[in-house]
Amino acid sequence: MSTSPLLYLRLPNWLGDVCMALPVLEAFLARNYRVVVCARPWAKTLLSGYALTGFVPMSGQLRTDAHNLKQFKNKHQHQDAIGLSLPDSLSSALIFKWARIPCAGYKDDGRSWLLRWAIPKPAQALHAVESWYHLAHVASTAWQQTIAPKVAASLHLAGVPEAKPTKFGLNSQQTNILIAPTAVGLHKGRVKVWPHFEALTQELKAAGINVIMCPPPDEVSQALQNAPSAQQLAPLSLLDFAQLCKSVNWVVCNDSGVSHLAAAVDAKQITLIGVTDPTHTGPWSDQAICLGSLNHWPTVPQVLDVLLSDTDPNT
């Protein structure tokens, strides 16, 4: 390998998963890899704080993605590129094969024949952050440009400066709590949304606390249904929303993308657990408190106990 390997890094499709893959991206950049990220289009803005060599948008359409990947590689004369697919899917390995980029990835879904470096999954179940980092570390060792052996203790999203609550029309002298009362999709057929956001909102407002929410456009209706008493902010870009998470006193959310984005900017948060296993997908942050457990949602009093014990807006 050259002193500066050229890596095409296929990131996962969901916001939370991209956040949990940040330690992989940062480790490769710290090792002086030239990284071309392959991900959903919205990730380009999210990762704008990183010195990437390029970005190839992934649509989820197999032929389109394979064509775009090969076209990008040929246009930039990246004939010496190597690939790493964090997703386990067959399609994510196929696009590298069609683009003639030798690829590393976990053995799964009968795709070993598509991978130059087919890496067995660890025998022990790991957190998603640890699992993806393990894959990256083993692959980098095979490439003789080994990244740091230990995953970072917390996430870090570059390019998100501090912001005052006033930027978002909030009173900085008041306690501001951001709730995220939505979650996309189901987990094993079960709703991932805590059912008590409205009751929590009313209790907090009665205590003189400002409760806000800022759902994306396609989740506004669900957010209004789940927490109609909360103050609704206009939708923000991902980076501005990350700033908002940093500026408030607490973020209260489901085990979803918001939880991991909040973790990536070191925001204080409560993640509400009921249908997921936090040992595998919980926020990778020492600023996060997980309440509830698999199959048992937390109660409103349990959440209030944490929030009302820390209501000084200047902390």
C-alpha positions in Angstrom: 0.0 0.0 0.0 1.1 3.6 -0.6 1.7 5.9 2.4 -1.7 7.4 1.8 -4.3 4.7 1.0 -7.4 5.6 -1.0 -10.5 4.2 0.8 -14.1 4.2 -0.4 -16.1 3.9 2.8 -19.7 2.8 2.5 -21.6 4.2 5.4 -25.0 2.9 6.7 -28.3 4.4 5.5 -29.7 5.8 8.7 -28.8 8.9 10.6 -28.1 7.2 13.9 -26.0 4.5 12.2 -23.9 7.2 10.4 -23.3 8.9 13.8 -22.2 5.6 15.3 -19.8 5.1 12.4 -18.0 8.4 13.0 -15.2 6.8 15.0 -14.4 4.7 12.0 -14.3 7.7 9.7 -12.2 9.7 12.1 -9.7 6.8 12.7 -9.0 6.4 9.0 -8.5 10.2 8.5 -6.2 10.3 11.5 -4.2 7.5 9.9 -3.9 9.6 6.7 -6.2 7.6 4.6 -7.8 9.5 1.7 -11.5 8.8 2.3 -14.3 8.9 -0.3 -17.6 8.5 1.6 -20.4 6.6 -0.1 -23.7 7.4 1.7 -27.2 8.8 1.4 -27.2 12.4 0.0 -28.0 14.1 3.3 -24.8 12.7 4.9 -22.7 15.1 2.7 -23.8 18.1 4.6 -23.6 16.2 7.9 -20.0 15.3 7.2 -19.0 18.7 5.8 -16.6 19.3 8.7 -14.3 16.5 7.6 -11.5 16.7 5.0 -13.0 14.1 2.6 -11.4 13.2 -0.7 -14.9 12.8 -2.2 -18.5 11.9 -1.7 -20.6 9.5 -3.8 -24.3 9.7 -3.1 -26.1 6.4 -2.6 -29.8 6.2 -3.6 -30.5 2.6 -2.6 -31.0 1.7 -6.3 -28.5 -1.0 -7.1 -27.7 -0.2 -10.7 -27.7 3.5 -10.2 -25.4 3.3 -7.2 -23.0 0.9 -9.0 -23.0 3.2 -12.0 -22.3 6.3 -10.0 -19.6 4.6 -8.0 -17.8 3.3 -11.0 -18.2 6.7 -12.8 -16.7 8.6 -9.9 -13.8 6.2 -9.6 -13.0 6.4 -13.3 -13.4 10.2 -13.5 -10.9 10.7 -10.7 -8.6 7.9 -11.8 -8.8 6.1 -8.5 -7.6 2.8 -9.9 -5.8 1.9 -6.7 -8.8 2.4 -4.4 -9.9 -0.1 -1.8 -13.4 -0.4 -0.2 -14.9 -1.0 3.2 -18.7 -1.7 3.5 -20.1 -1.2 7.0 -23.6 -2.4 6.0 -24.0 -6.1 5.9 -26.2 -6.1 2.8 -25.6 -8.0 -0.4 -26.2 -4.8 -2.4 -23.6 -2.8 -0.6 -21.0 -5.4 -1.6 -22.3 -5.8 -5.1 -21.8 -2.1 -6.0 -18.1 -2.4 -5.1 -17.8 -5.5 -7.2 -19.4 -3.9 -10.2 -17.2 -0.8 -9.7 -14.1 -3.0 -9.5 -13.1 -1.8 -6.1 -11.7 -4.6 -3.9 -13.8 -4.5 -0.7 -13.7 -5.6 2.9 -16.8 -6.3 4.9 -18.4 -8.7 7.3 -19.3 -12.2 6.1 -23.1 -12.1 5.9 -26.0 -12.8 3.6 -23.9 -15.2 1.4 -21.8 -12.3 0.1 -18.3 -13.6 0.9 -17.6 -14.2 -2.8 -18.1 -10.5 -3.4 -15.5 -9.4 -0.9 -11.8 -9.4 -1.2 -11.5 -9.3 2.5 -14.4 -11.3 4.1 -14.1 -10.8 7.8 -15.9 -13.0 10.3 -18.2 -11.3 12.8 -17.0 -11.3 16.5 -18.3 -14.2 18.5 -19.4 -11.8 21.2 -22.3 -9.5 20.5 -20.9 -5.9 20.5 -22.4 -2.5 20.5 -22.8 -1.2 16.9 -20.0 1.4 17.4 -17.7 -1.4 18.6 -18.7 -3.8 15.9 -18.1 -1.4 13.0 -14.8 -0.3 14.5 -13.7 -3.9 14.9 -14.4 -4.5 11.2 -12.5 -1.4 10.3 -9.5 -2.3 12.5 -9.2 -5.8 11.1 -9.5 -4.5 7.5 -6.9 -1.8 8.1 -4.5 -4.4 9.5 -4.9 -6.5 6.3 -4.0 -3.3 4.4 -0.9 -2.8 6.5 -2.1 0.7 7.5 -3.6 -0.1 10.9 -5.9 2.4 12.6 -5.8 2.8 16.4 -6.8 -0.4 18.1 -9.3 1.1 20.5 -12.5 2.8 19.6 -13.1 6.3 20.9 -15.0 6.5 24.2 -17.5 8.9 22.7 -18.7 10.2 19.4 -17.6 13.4 17.9 -19.2 15.2 14.9 -16.8 17.8 13.4 -18.0 21.2 12.2 -20.7 21.9 14.8 -19.9 25.1 16.7 -21.4 26.2 20.0 -24.6 28.2 19.7 -26.7 30.2 22.2 -30.3 29.3 22.7 -31.2 32.8 21.4 -30.2 31.7 17.9 -33.3 29.5 17.9 -35.6 32.1 19.5 -35.2 30.6 23.0 -34.7 32.4 26.3 -31.3 31.5 27.6 -32.3 32.4 31.1 -35.0 29.7 31.1 -34.5 25.9 31.2 -35.1 24.6 27.7 -35.8 20.9 27.1 -35.8 19.6 23.5 -38.1 16.6 23.0 -38.1 14.4 19.9 -41.4 12.6 20.1 -41.1 10.6 16.9 -39.1 7.7 15.5 -39.1 6.4 11.9 -40.2 2.8 11.3 -40.7 -0.1 13.6 -38.3 -2.3 15.5 -39.2 -5.9 15.1 -42.7 -4.9 14.4 -43.0 -2.7 17.4 -43.4 1.1 17.7 -40.2 2.8 19.0 -41.9 5.9 20.3 -42.3 6.4 24.1 -46.1 6.8 24.7 -46.0 9.6 27.3 -44.4 12.7 25.7 -47.5 14.8 26.1 -47.9 13.9 29.8 -44.2 14.8 30.3 -44.6 18.1 28.4 -47.5 19.2 30.6 -45.7 18.3 33.8 -42.5 20.2 32.7 -44.5 23.3 31.6 -46.3 23.4 34.9 -42.8 23.5 36.5 -42.0 26.6 34.4 -39.7 24.7 31.9 -39.8 25.5 28.2 -40.5 22.3 26.2 -39.7 22.5 22.5 -39.6 20.1 19.5 -38.2 20.5 16.1 -39.3 17.6 13.9 -38.3 17.3 10.2 -41.1 18.2 7.8 -42.2 14.6 7.2 -42.6 14.0 10.9 -44.5 17.1 11.9 -47.9 15.5 11.9 -46.7 12.6 14.2 -44.9 15.0 16.5 -48.0 17.2 16.9 -50.1 14.1 17.7 -47.6 12.8 20.3 -46.9 16.2 22.0 -49.4 18.9 21.0 -48.5 21.1 24.0 -44.8 21.4 23.1 -43.5 24.6 21.3 -42.8 23.7 17.7 -39.8 25.2 16.0 -39.5 25.4 12.2 -37.6 22.5 10.7 -33.8 22.9 10.7 -30.9 21.5 8.7 -29.1 18.5 10.3 -26.2 20.7 11.4 -28.4 23.4 12.8 -30.5 20.8 14.6 -27.2 19.4 16.0 -26.4 22.9 17.2 -29.9 23.1 18.8 -29.2 19.9 20.7 -26.0 21.4 22.1 -27.7 24.7 23.1 -30.5 23.3 25.2 -30.3 21.9 28.8 -31.6 18.4 27.9 -32.6 16.4 24.9 -35.3 13.8 25.6 -35.7 11.3 22.8 -36.4 7.7 21.7 -33.6 5.3 20.8 -33.4 6.8 17.4 -31.3 9.1 15.1 -31.8 12.0 17.4 -30.3 10.1 20.3 -27.1 9.4 18.3 -26.9 12.9 16.8 -27.2 14.3 20.3 -24.4 11.9 21.5 -22.2 13.1 18.6 -22.3 16.7 19.8 -22.0 15.7 23.5 -25.4 17.0 24.5 -27.0 16.0 27.8 -29.8 13.6 26.9 -32.3 11.1 28.2 -32.9 8.2 25.8 -36.1 6.4 26.4 -35.9 2.6 26.0 -38.8 0.2 25.6 -38.4 -2.0 22.5 -34.6 -1.9 21.8 -31.5 -3.1 23.6 -29.3 -0.2 24.6 -26.3 -2.5 24.9 -26.4 -2.8 21.1 -27.8 0.5 19.9 -27.9 2.9 22.9 -26.2 6.3 22.7 -22.4 6.1 22.8 -21.9 9.0 25.3 -21.2 9.6 28.9 -23.6 12.5 28.8 -26.5 10.2 28.0 -28.9 8.6 30.5 -30.9 5.6 29.3 -34.2 5.1 31.1 -36.3 2.0 30.7 -35.2 -1.4 29.4 -36.1 -3.9 26.7 -39.9 -4.5 26.9 -40.3 -1.9 29.8 -40.8 1.8 29.0 -39.9 4.2 31.8 -42.6 6.1 33.6 -43.2 9.8 33.5 -42.1 10.2 37.2 -38.8 8.5 36.4 -38.1 10.9 33.6 -39.2 13.9 35.7 -36.9 12.8 38.6 -33.9 13.3 36.3 -34.9 16.5 34.6 -36.2 18.3 37.7 -33.1 17.5 39.7 -31.1 19.6 37.2 -33.1 22.6 36.0 -30.6 25.4 36.3 -30.3 26.9 32.8 -26.8 28.1 33.5 -25.4 24.6 34.1 
